[in-house]
Amino acid sequence: MRTGRAGAGTYALLALFTLVSLFPLLWTAVAASRTGTRLAATPPPFRFGRNLARNLEIAWTDARLGEALLNTALVAGTVATGTVVCATLAGFAFAKLRFRFRGVLLLLVAGTMLIPPQLGVVPLYLLIARLRWTDELQAVVLPSLVSAFGVFFMRQHLVRALPSELLEAARTDGAGTVRTLWHVVLPAARPAMAVLAMLSFVASWNDFFWPVLALTQTGNPTVQVALTGLGRGYVPDPSVVMAGALLGTLPLLVVLALFGRHIVGGVMRGAVKG
């Protein structure tokens, strides 16, 4: 397979896309370094000010971001782990095992992705209220442990990446189900597992709708719930709100910088195998 060499126009286009993508983050940092009065002026500022440290300190204290970041890391890590485990097992079953109504069940799982999550909020809230889980982190974690997208994603990957001959060879050698999963299925599924773990972590970290209903600021807030308190009051300071948003985004950027290459690597391996 021949590969072409990128020209100057390609690099210029990529640089433009990069600048456009980074502009919201840059503007958040600039706004966090200014005052609310300056942000309301016309034209808005596009250079850094001198109030970044002060605004960050106010946002950290008022929103209890230290506790919120720990809660969010715990929730996102647990959701990502549970999603990967459940999706890998279910995806392997749908991809390589033969059982009755497999196609129908797969269609039902995939069909749940068409249902807006807002439709299930009322019965879900009634359930956690009956279980006395309001303001508890498990109210946010448990409904997100199984992902229909994750099951479908892992199924599609394992159909191509895991030859049936390997499973037959493992069974011929006397390997049981657990040993086959550990030594055959997991190595083939590892690139897709890394991609799914990163996507699940990011989605859980940024989730707002359900956590803001199930949790409160005085209980066990996540970052998104804690940041809602910065915009309240008669005259909220937008620079402090931006500072809180910046603090809530930085840990996620660090995680993406450290592990984001697995997404590209997993996608490229899947493309080559396909």
N, C-alpha and C positions, 0 to 999 in steps of 0.2 A: 504494500500500500504506500503510495507516494504522498508526501506531505509538502504543502507549499510554504514558502517563507513569507512571514508577515511584512508588509510594507509600511511606509511612514503614515499613510492614511489610516491603516488599521490601528497603529499605536495612538494616533491623534484621536480617533473615535473612542478607543478604550479609555484614554485619559479624560475625555469629556464626560463619558458615562461615570467614571470614578468621581470626578469633581461634583457632578450632579447628585450622586448617591451620598457623598460626604457632606454636602451643604447643610442638610437639616441638623446633623450632629455639630457642625461648626457653628451654626446659628444658635443652637442651644447653649453652647459654651460661651459665646459672645453675650447672649442675653443674661446668662447667669453671672456675668462679671459686671453688669450694669445695675442701675437703679430702676425701679418701676416708673419713675417720672421720665427718665431718659428713653425708656422703651416706648412710651406713649407718644414721644415727639415725632415729628415728620421733618426729614426722612429718618428712618430708624438707624441705629448705629450698626456699623459693620466692622468695628475694631474693638479689641478687648479693653475693658475698663479695669478699675482697681478694686472692685467689690466682690471678686470671686470668692476669696477666702471667707469673708464675712457672710455672704449668702449661703455658702456651703455649710458653714457652722450652724446658721439658723435653721436650714432645712434638715440637717442631721438631728438637731435637738428637737425641733417642733414635731417632726414626723416620726420620731423614734426609728430612724432608718437602720440603726445598728441591729435592733431586734428584728425589724422587717426583713433585712437582707438575709439574716440567718434563717428565718422562717421560709423565705422564698427559696433559698438554696436547698433546704431540706425537702420542701414540697417538690421542686423541680427535679431534684436528684432522684427522689423516690418514684415520681411519676415516670421519669425516663427509664429507670431500671425496670419497673413493673411493666411498662409498655413494651419494652424490648423482649422481656422474658415471655410474656403472654403472646405477643405477636409472632415471635419466632416459633413457639410450639404450635400455635394454631396455623400459621402459615405453612409449616412443614406438613401438618396433617392434611391440609387442603391440597398441597402440591404433590405429595408422594404417597399418601395412604389411600386405600380404597375402602369406602364405607357407604352405607345407604344414605341417599339424599344429600350427598356431598355437594352436588351442583346447586341444589335448592338452598342449602344452608349458606353456601358462598354468596349466592345472590342476595339472600336476606342480610348477610353481614355488610356487603357492599351497598345495599339499598339504604342502610341506616345513615350513610354519609349524605343522603339527600334530605334528611330530616333536619330542620333548623334546631340547634340546641336550645333555643328559647322556648320551644314547645314543651320541653320536659322540666322546666324550672320549677313550676308550682308543685307537681308531685314529688320532685326530688327534694325541695325544701321541706315539704310536709314529712317526708321520710326522715331527714336528718333531725328535724325538730322532735319527732317521736323517739328517735334514738338518743336525743339530748346531745347532739354533736354540734349545735350552733356555737360559733366562735371557737371551734376546735379545728386543727389542721387536717384531721382525717376527713372532715366534711369536704375538703377541696381535693384531697389525694385520691380517695377511693373511687369517685365517679370518673376519674381520668386514667385509671390504671389499664384499661382495655381500650384500644383504639381500632376502630374498623379500618381506617386508612392504614394503620400499621400492619394489621393482618393481611390486607390485600397487597400491600407493598412487599412484605416478606414472602408471601405466596408467589408473586410474580418473579421475585429474584430467585427463589429456590427451584422453580420450574426449570429455569435455564442454567443455573449455576451448580445444581446437584444432579449429576447423571444417575439414573436408576440403577445402572450397572454397579456403582459404588455401594449402594444399599444392598443389592443382591450379593455382592462379594462379602460384605460385612456379615450378612446373615449366614452365608455359607461357612465363614470362619467361626461361627458360633457366637458372634457378638449379640448381646441382648439389646433391648430398646435403649436403656440408659447409656450403655457403651457406644452404641451407634450414634446417638445424639451428640455425645461428648467428642468423639473422635472423627466423625464423618460429617454430621450436619453442621455443627457449630463452626468448624473451619471454613466451610463453604459459605456460611451465612455471615461471617464476621464483617465484611465490608458493608453489607446492607444494615447490619445491626449498628455499626458506628454511625451511619447516616441517620437512621431512625432515632437513635439515642440523642443526637444533636438536635434534630428537628423537634423532638418531644420536649427536650429541655428548654429550648427557646420558646416554644409555644406555651409551656407551663409558666415560664418566667414572665411572659408578657400577658398572661391571661388576666382579664379584669372583670368580665361580666359576672361569672359565678362567684369568684372570691369576694367581690364587693357585697354580694347578697348573703353569703354564708358567714363572713367574718366581719368584725368591727375593728375600729382603731384601738379600742380599749381592751380587746381580747388578744388574739394572736394575728396581727395584720401581716399580710404580704406587702411587698413593695408597692404594688399598684393600689392596694387599699390604703396604705399609709400616705401615699402622695395626694389622695383626695382631700386630706385635711389641710394641705397647704393652700388650696384655692378657696377656702371658706372665709367668711368674715365680710364686713361691709365693703372694705377696700382691700382685696387681696393683692399682695405684691407679686407681680408676674415674674420678676427676677428671682425671687425665692422659689417659686414654682419651677422655673427652669433649672435652678440649681439642684432641686430635689430630683427632677427628671434626669439630670446628668449623673447624679450619684447612683440612681437606680439603673442606669444604662451601662456604666463603666464596667461592673463585674461581668456583665454579659459579653461585652466587647473583649475582655480578657479571655473568657472561655472560648469565644469564637476564634481569637487569634491563636490560641494554643491547640485547639482541636478541629478547627474548621477545615484543615487540609484533608481530614478523613472523609469529609463530604465529597470533595473533588475526587479523591482517590477512589472512593466507593463507586461514584457515578462512572468514572472512567473504566474501572474494572468491569462493571456491568455492561458498559457499552462495548468493550473489547470482546467479552464473552458472548454478547448477543450477536 
